Amino acid sequence: MVVYVRATFDADVGPVTFFLDMVELHATDANEIVAPVLQCLAGHGFTEEFLKESWVGLAVDGVRNCFPSIL
């Protein structure tokens, strides 16, 4: 799974989206998606405290629902 971060660093520029990392998923249920994403973020220096204060949401594209027989 590709992990992007969207953040605002300068109010005059507005939010920017940037590539952070790629995460290998071993299953597609919620726990098997969230845990590797949290590990990825921690590996890039995002602390649990920072995430609790700043993380707004997680968005996924739902491709599993489109092609359940091949995923």
C-alpha positions as CSV (number, residue, x, y, z in Angstrom):
1,M,0.0,0.0,0.0
2,V,1.3,3.5,-0.8
3,V,1.3,5.9,2.1
4,Y,0.8,9.6,1.4
5,V,0.7,12.4,4.0
6,R,-1.4,15.5,3.5
7,A,-0.4,18.4,5.7
8,T,-0.3,22.2,5.9
9,F,3.1,23.7,6.7
10,D,2.3,27.2,5.5
11,A,-1.1,28.8,5.6
12,D,-0.4,30.9,2.5
13,V,0.5,27.8,0.5
14,G,-2.3,25.5,1.8
15,P,-2.2,21.8,2.3
16,V,0.3,19.6,0.4
17,T,0.3,15.9,-0.3
18,F,3.5,14.0,-0.5
19,F,4.6,10.4,-0.8
20,L,5.9,8.9,2.5
21,D,6.5,5.2,2.0
22,M,5.1,1.9,0.7
23,V,3.8,-0.7,3.2
24,E,3.3,-4.4,2.6
25,L,0.0,-5.7,3.6
26,H,-0.5,-9.4,4.5
27,A,-4.4,-9.1,4.7
28,T,-7.0,-6.5,4.0
29,D,-9.0,-6.3,7.2
30,A,-8.9,-3.1,9.3
31,N,-6.3,-4.4,11.8
32,E,-4.0,-5.6,9.1
33,I,-4.1,-2.2,7.4
34,V,-3.9,0.1,10.5
35,A,-1.1,-1.7,12.3
36,P,1.4,-1.5,9.4
37,V,0.5,2.1,8.7
38,L,1.1,3.0,12.4
39,Q,4.5,1.1,12.2
40,C,5.4,3.0,9.1
41,L,4.5,6.4,10.6
42,A,6.5,5.5,13.8
43,G,9.5,4.6,11.6
44,H,9.4,8.1,10.1
45,G,9.3,9.8,13.5
46,F,5.6,10.3,14.0
47,T,5.1,9.7,17.7
48,E,1.9,8.3,19.2
49,E,1.4,11.6,21.0
50,F,1.7,13.6,17.8
51,L,-0.7,11.3,16.0
52,K,-3.2,11.5,18.8
53,E,-3.1,15.3,18.6
54,S,-2.8,15.7,14.8
55,W,-4.1,12.7,12.9
56,V,-7.4,13.5,11.3
57,G,-8.2,10.4,9.3
58,L,-7.2,7.5,7.1
59,A,-8.5,7.1,3.5
60,V,-8.4,4.0,1.4
61,D,-9.6,3.5,-2.2
62,G,-11.8,0.4,-1.6
63,V,-10.3,-1.6,-4.4
64,R,-10.9,-4.8,-2.4
65,N,-14.6,-4.2,-2.7
66,C,-14.4,-3.9,-6.5
67,F,-12.4,-7.1,-7.1
68,P,-12.9,-9.3,-4.1
69,S,-12.4,-12.6,-6.0
70,I,-8.8,-11.7,-7.0
71,L,-7.6,-9.9,-3.8
